[in-house]
Amino acid sequence: MPGFKEMNDAVSLSDQMQTNEDGSVVLINLFTVDPAEEEALVAAWSHDANFMREQPGYISTQLHKGIGGSSTFINYAVWETAESFRNAFAKPEFQKRIGAYPESAQTSPHLFKKLAVAGICVD
């Protein structure tokens, strides 16, 4: 089972999953792992991603790996709503899958909304 660290000490993932904000949300999940267990992390993440992409409200996901020998990974997943993510995350089948991550894995998930910034990005 991976270790868990909140990305934001003031607002937990659990707090975020209780919101009913309108619109899509983005899950950013930061993973660190011992370099010897990178393949096991990717295998566990793939297993989770295959489950999640079958859930209502799932839009997409992408795993990124740090460069230059880094064993840091980021998962970027888009969901139609916070509620759809919450429902998928709470399923017992998904909760069992969390135990498949390597012992050295540390995870920090957090939900975000895309912002519009004039002249730079759109929402």
C-alpha positions as CSV (number, residue, x, y, z in Angstrom):
1,M,0.0,0.0,0.0
2,P,1.4,3.4,-0.9
3,G,2.1,6.1,1.6
4,F,-0.3,9.1,1.4
5,K,0.5,12.8,1.8
6,E,-2.0,15.6,1.2
7,M,-0.8,18.0,-1.4
8,N,-2.5,20.9,0.5
9,D,-2.5,20.7,4.3
10,A,-5.5,23.1,4.5
11,V,-7.8,21.2,2.1
12,S,-7.8,17.4,2.0
13,L,-8.8,15.3,-0.9
14,S,-11.6,14.0,1.2
15,D,-12.8,17.6,1.7
16,Q,-12.6,18.2,-2.0
17,M,-14.6,15.1,-2.9
18,Q,-17.5,16.4,-0.7
19,T,-17.9,19.5,-2.9
20,N,-20.6,19.7,-5.6
21,E,-19.0,22.3,-7.8
22,D,-20.2,22.5,-11.4
23,G,-18.1,21.5,-14.3
24,S,-15.1,19.3,-14.9
25,V,-12.3,18.7,-12.4
26,V,-8.7,17.6,-12.9
27,L,-7.1,15.1,-10.6
28,I,-3.3,15.7,-10.2
29,N,-1.7,12.8,-8.4
30,L,2.0,13.1,-7.6
31,F,3.8,9.8,-7.1
32,T,7.3,9.1,-5.8
33,V,8.8,5.6,-5.8
34,D,12.1,3.9,-5.3
35,P,13.7,3.6,-8.8
36,A,13.8,-0.2,-8.4
37,E,10.0,-0.2,-8.2
38,E,9.1,2.0,-11.1
39,E,7.8,-0.8,-13.2
40,A,5.5,-2.0,-10.4
41,L,4.2,1.6,-10.0
42,V,3.4,1.8,-13.7
43,A,1.7,-1.6,-13.6
44,A,-0.4,-0.7,-10.6
45,W,-1.3,2.7,-12.1
46,S,-2.3,1.0,-15.4
47,H,-4.6,-1.4,-13.5
48,D,-6.3,1.6,-11.9
49,A,-6.5,3.5,-15.1
50,N,-8.2,0.6,-16.9
51,F,-10.8,0.5,-14.1
52,M,-11.4,4.3,-14.0
53,R,-11.8,4.7,-17.7
54,E,-14.9,2.5,-17.5
55,Q,-16.5,4.7,-14.8
56,P,-19.3,7.2,-15.5
57,G,-17.9,10.7,-15.8
58,Y,-14.3,9.7,-16.8
59,I,-12.9,11.8,-19.6
60,S,-9.1,11.1,-19.9
61,T,-5.9,10.4,-18.1
62,Q,-2.2,10.7,-18.7
63,L,0.8,9.5,-16.7
64,H,4.0,11.6,-16.8
65,K,7.5,10.6,-15.6
66,G,10.2,13.0,-14.5
67,I,13.2,13.2,-16.8
68,G,16.9,12.9,-16.0
69,G,16.7,9.8,-13.9
70,S,13.8,11.0,-11.8
71,S,11.5,8.5,-10.2
72,T,8.7,11.0,-9.7
73,F,5.5,10.6,-11.7
74,I,2.4,12.7,-12.2
75,N,-1.0,11.5,-13.2
76,Y,-3.3,14.0,-14.8
77,A,-6.9,12.8,-15.0
78,V,-10.0,14.7,-16.2
79,W,-13.5,14.0,-14.8
80,E,-16.9,15.5,-15.8
81,T,-17.6,16.4,-12.2
82,A,-16.1,16.1,-8.7
83,E,-19.1,13.8,-8.0
84,S,-18.2,11.4,-10.8
85,F,-14.6,11.2,-9.5
86,R,-15.9,10.7,-5.9
87,N,-18.2,7.8,-7.0
88,A,-15.5,6.0,-8.9
89,F,-12.9,6.5,-6.1
90,A,-15.3,5.2,-3.4
91,K,-16.0,1.9,-5.2
92,P,-14.7,-1.0,-3.2
93,E,-13.1,-2.5,-6.3
94,F,-11.0,0.6,-6.7
95,Q,-10.1,0.8,-3.0
96,K,-8.8,-2.8,-3.2
97,R,-6.5,-1.8,-6.1
98,I,-4.7,0.7,-4.0
99,G,-3.0,-2.1,-2.2
100,A,-1.2,-3.2,-5.4
101,Y,1.1,-0.2,-5.3
102,P,4.7,-0.8,-4.3
103,E,5.7,-0.2,-0.6
104,S,8.0,2.6,-1.5
105,A,5.3,4.6,-3.4
106,Q,4.1,7.9,-1.9
107,T,1.0,9.5,-3.4
108,S,-0.4,13.0,-3.2
109,P,-3.7,13.4,-5.0
110,H,-5.6,16.7,-5.3
111,L,-8.5,18.0,-7.4
112,F,-8.3,21.2,-9.5
113,K,-10.5,23.3,-11.8
114,K,-9.1,24.8,-15.0
115,L,-8.9,28.6,-14.9
116,A,-9.1,31.3,-17.5
117,V,-6.3,33.8,-17.5
118,A,-6.8,36.7,-19.9
119,G,-4.5,36.4,-22.9
120,I,-2.9,33.1,-21.7
121,C,-5.4,30.3,-21.2
122,V,-9.1,29.6,-21.4
123,D,-11.3,27.6,-19.0
